[in-house]
């Protein structure tokens, strides 16, 4: 990190200023360095770069100035020593898994994670002899019971997708460290504007930059943030060799997204909170899941751990799948898409989209009912959003 990034600026300032190193051209905006390779002054310099004796750019699979600026900016915002940018959020989880895990290792993961995260641990890491135990996010005793001598890390999303359950990060960090495990937190719903897992004891933070960090649904990317020694020794070697890298163009898009992140996140929270209250009063809804509601089981914890309840909510409709599909299909303004974190409000049916590849039993265990609808609340006029939900 630069000296600027180590100073105690607020996240809003870091999101605009951190990581930028102007070239001799004196540009004010961050440039896109669109190159696959770099030229060396001599054979000796090339040898020194490749051997690691001299720092500098080698090949854009693992060294690119635009990507590095994004990495340094996000690391500063999360309060981490280093960030590794990846090609997608799932690439971030796959990269840390390939770097940290080996055959006969064990992972404890919450059930309330993105469906593809479940499949990555269960179907793909399982092929290499890594076993994963899935537990209820908010039941600390289940986490403790699941830990084995072979457990390498605990993995969770908080708030969870799509039920917005909230985990006590400090308690889980203490539990993980007591058993010599790492705690890894997916911070995609909150971003560092609302929550900083590293300050609460987590060892690594992962992001799908595709979501709120971009904020306008333009590009796909991911990131891993944590201590430099751990990232350098165990995780970066896989990115360098395997190549799940972020492109310079995508990094530039995410940099521009970060500049408005704080403004957008607070606006998302305001709209989502008001919509959640309105939905809770509708006769068609059986239950609304949103950490900003007093009815939420972890309302007090969310207030203590987060600086806002976030922009995602879900709700159960009386009438199951038929009622859910009817509501979704009746919308004209809302976008029917599984993405989230966009300025455009999106609506989806998790049981048949994001979590469709889970077995029916796995969906039941994760609380994904056929009547569940998820909304990522955007920045349109709130009354227009309400009017588009034609119950």
Secondary structure, 3 states (H helix, E strand, C coil): CCHHHHCCCCHHHHHHHCCCCCCCCCCCCCCCCCCCECCCCCHHHHHHHHHCCCCCCCECCCCCHHHHHHHHHHHHHHCCCEEEEECCHHHHHHHHHHHHCCCCCEEEEECCCCHHHHHHHHHHHHHHCCEEEEECCCCHHHHHHHCCCCEEEEEEECCCCCCCCCCCHHHHHHHHHHCCCEEEEECCCCHHHHCCHHHHCCCEEEEECCCCCCCCCCCCCEEEEECHHHHHHHHHHHHHHHCCECCHHHHHHHHHHHHCHHHHHHHHHHHHHHHHHHHHCCCCEEEEECCCCCCCCCHHHHHHHCCCCCCEEEEEECCHHHHHHHHHHHCCCCEECCCCCCCCCEEECHHHCCCCCCCHHHHHHHCCCCCEEEEECCCCCHHHHHHHCCC
